[in-house]
Amino acid sequence: MRIWGKVELTIDSISEWLGRIGWLLILYALFFGLFDVIMRYFFNEPSLWISTTIQYSMVLLACVSGAYSLNTDSFVKVDLFYEKFSPRTKAICDVITFAFAFLYLYVLVTKGIEAASASFATKETTPTAVSIPLYHLKAAIPIGAFCVLLVAIKKFVHDIQTLFGYGSG
């Protein structure tokens, strides 16, 4: 189990790193969004690039925040019944839902790689006044999904350990 412990630490580190990137993306969107509003409404000088890059940063935020949110149990969930379950029953429910999550993430990774490859091949850019490359952004989608998959697998292993009496629940 020493190897698995190191794998878990690596997954936790990746998740934490992605969370910090998400924090920076939020600050970017906040400050540049405010700057754009001030420039547009007070000085009548709208920017050509800020709104596009804020949209870009929000897509990146969605890509990097999934792994962090899953790892820290930050997703909103309906705990109407789940909260009252025993750790073993929770693990059973989580194992069942892992199958759906795995399928979704597998499709997101594989189709995301296809879309990113096509985008890289054509050097796709935004159709705006300031042309910004999109292929980097499309590559972030399968990478982010893969990181979420790593966290989901880590949680799945914990659930299996709980089911067989090895985990702390």
C-alpha positions as CSV (number, residue, x, y, z in Angstrom):
1,M,0.0,0.0,0.0
2,R,3.0,2.3,0.2
3,I,2.9,2.7,-3.6
4,W,-0.8,3.6,-3.5
5,G,-0.1,6.1,-0.8
6,K,2.3,7.9,-3.1
7,V,-0.1,7.7,-6.0
8,E,-2.8,9.3,-3.7
9,L,-0.3,12.1,-2.7
10,T,0.5,12.7,-6.3
11,I,-3.2,12.9,-7.2
12,D,-3.8,15.3,-4.2
13,S,-0.9,17.5,-5.3
14,I,-2.2,17.7,-8.9
15,S,-5.7,18.5,-7.6
16,E,-4.3,21.2,-5.3
17,W,-2.2,22.7,-8.1
18,L,-5.3,22.8,-10.4
19,G,-7.3,24.5,-7.6
20,R,-4.6,27.2,-7.3
21,I,-4.7,27.7,-11.1
22,G,-8.5,28.1,-10.8
23,W,-8.0,30.7,-8.1
24,L,-5.8,32.7,-10.4
25,L,-8.2,32.4,-13.3
26,I,-11.0,33.8,-11.1
27,L,-8.8,36.7,-10.1
28,Y,-8.0,37.3,-13.7
29,A,-11.6,37.3,-14.7
30,L,-12.5,39.6,-11.8
31,F,-9.9,42.2,-12.3
32,F,-10.0,42.3,-16.1
33,G,-13.8,42.2,-16.1
34,L,-13.9,45.2,-13.8
35,F,-11.2,47.0,-15.9
36,D,-13.2,46.3,-19.0
37,V,-16.4,47.7,-17.5
38,I,-14.6,50.8,-16.3
39,M,-13.0,51.4,-19.7
40,R,-16.2,50.9,-21.5
41,Y,-18.6,52.9,-19.4
42,F,-16.4,55.6,-17.9
43,F,-14.0,56.2,-20.7
44,N,-16.0,54.9,-23.7
45,E,-13.0,52.8,-24.7
46,P,-14.1,49.2,-24.9
47,S,-11.4,46.6,-25.4
48,L,-11.2,44.1,-28.3
49,W,-9.7,41.3,-26.3
50,I,-10.7,41.3,-22.7
51,S,-14.1,39.7,-23.0
52,T,-12.8,37.0,-25.2
53,T,-10.0,36.2,-22.8
54,I,-12.4,36.2,-19.9
55,Q,-14.5,33.6,-21.7
56,Y,-11.3,31.7,-22.4
57,S,-10.4,31.8,-18.7
58,M,-13.9,30.6,-17.6
59,V,-13.6,27.6,-19.9
60,L,-10.2,26.9,-18.4
61,L,-11.7,27.3,-14.9
62,A,-14.2,24.6,-15.7
63,C,-11.4,22.4,-16.9
64,V,-9.1,22.8,-13.8
65,S,-11.7,23.1,-11.1
66,G,-13.4,19.7,-11.5
67,A,-10.5,17.7,-10.0
68,Y,-10.1,20.1,-7.1
69,S,-13.8,20.2,-6.3
70,L,-14.2,16.4,-6.5
71,N,-11.1,15.9,-4.3
72,T,-12.3,18.3,-1.6
73,D,-15.9,17.2,-1.8
74,S,-17.0,20.7,-2.9
75,F,-19.6,19.6,-5.4
76,V,-23.2,20.4,-4.4
77,K,-25.1,17.2,-3.7
78,V,-28.5,16.3,-2.5
79,D,-27.9,14.6,0.9
80,L,-31.5,13.9,1.6
81,F,-30.9,10.2,2.1
82,Y,-27.1,9.8,1.5
83,E,-26.1,11.6,4.7
84,K,-27.9,9.1,6.9
85,F,-26.3,6.1,5.3
86,S,-23.6,4.1,7.0
87,P,-20.0,4.4,5.5
88,R,-20.5,1.0,3.8
89,T,-23.8,1.9,2.2
90,K,-22.3,5.2,1.1
91,A,-19.4,3.3,-0.5
92,I,-21.9,1.0,-2.3
93,C,-23.7,4.0,-3.7
94,D,-20.4,5.7,-4.7
95,V,-19.2,2.5,-6.5
96,I,-22.4,2.4,-8.5
97,T,-22.1,6.1,-9.4
98,F,-18.4,5.7,-10.3
99,A,-19.5,3.5,-13.2
100,F,-21.5,6.4,-14.7
101,A,-18.8,9.0,-13.9
102,F,-16.1,6.8,-15.5
103,L,-18.2,6.4,-18.6
104,Y,-18.8,10.1,-18.9
105,L,-15.1,11.0,-18.2
106,Y,-13.9,8.3,-20.7
107,V,-16.0,9.8,-23.4
108,L,-15.0,13.4,-22.5
109,V,-11.3,12.4,-22.6
110,T,-11.4,10.4,-25.9
111,K,-13.7,12.8,-27.8
112,G,-11.8,15.8,-26.3
113,I,-8.5,14.4,-27.6
114,E,-10.1,14.1,-31.1
115,A,-11.4,17.7,-31.0
116,A,-8.1,19.0,-29.7
117,S,-6.2,17.1,-32.4
118,A,-8.4,18.5,-35.1
119,S,-8.1,22.0,-33.6
120,F,-4.3,21.7,-33.5
121,A,-4.2,20.5,-37.1
122,T,-6.1,23.5,-38.3
123,K,-4.5,26.0,-35.9
124,E,-8.1,27.1,-34.9
125,T,-8.5,30.6,-33.5
126,T,-11.4,32.7,-32.2
127,P,-13.5,34.4,-34.9
128,T,-13.2,37.8,-33.2
129,A,-11.4,41.0,-34.0
130,V,-8.4,39.8,-32.0
131,S,-7.6,36.3,-33.1
132,I,-6.7,34.1,-30.1
133,P,-5.6,30.5,-30.5
134,L,-8.3,28.0,-29.5
135,Y,-6.3,24.7,-29.8
136,H,-4.6,25.2,-26.4
137,L,-8.0,25.6,-24.8
138,K,-9.4,22.5,-26.5
139,A,-6.4,20.5,-25.3
140,A,-7.2,21.6,-21.7
141,I,-10.6,19.9,-21.8
142,P,-9.4,16.2,-22.0
143,I,-6.5,17.0,-19.7
144,G,-8.9,18.4,-17.1
145,A,-11.2,15.4,-17.6
146,F,-8.3,13.1,-17.1
147,C,-7.4,14.8,-13.8
148,V,-11.0,14.4,-12.6
149,L,-10.8,10.8,-13.6
150,L,-7.7,10.3,-11.5
151,V,-9.5,11.8,-8.5
152,A,-12.6,9.6,-9.2
153,I,-10.4,6.5,-9.3
154,K,-8.8,7.5,-6.0
155,K,-12.2,7.8,-4.4
156,F,-13.3,4.5,-6.0
157,V,-10.3,2.7,-4.4
158,H,-11.3,4.2,-1.1
159,D,-14.9,3.0,-1.5
160,I,-13.7,-0.5,-2.4
161,Q,-11.4,-0.5,0.7
162,T,-14.4,0.6,2.8
163,L,-16.5,-2.2,1.3
164,F,-14.0,-4.8,2.2
165,G,-13.2,-3.4,5.6
166,Y,-9.7,-1.9,4.8
167,G,-10.6,1.8,4.8
168,S,-11.5,4.1,7.5
169,G,-14.8,4.9,5.9
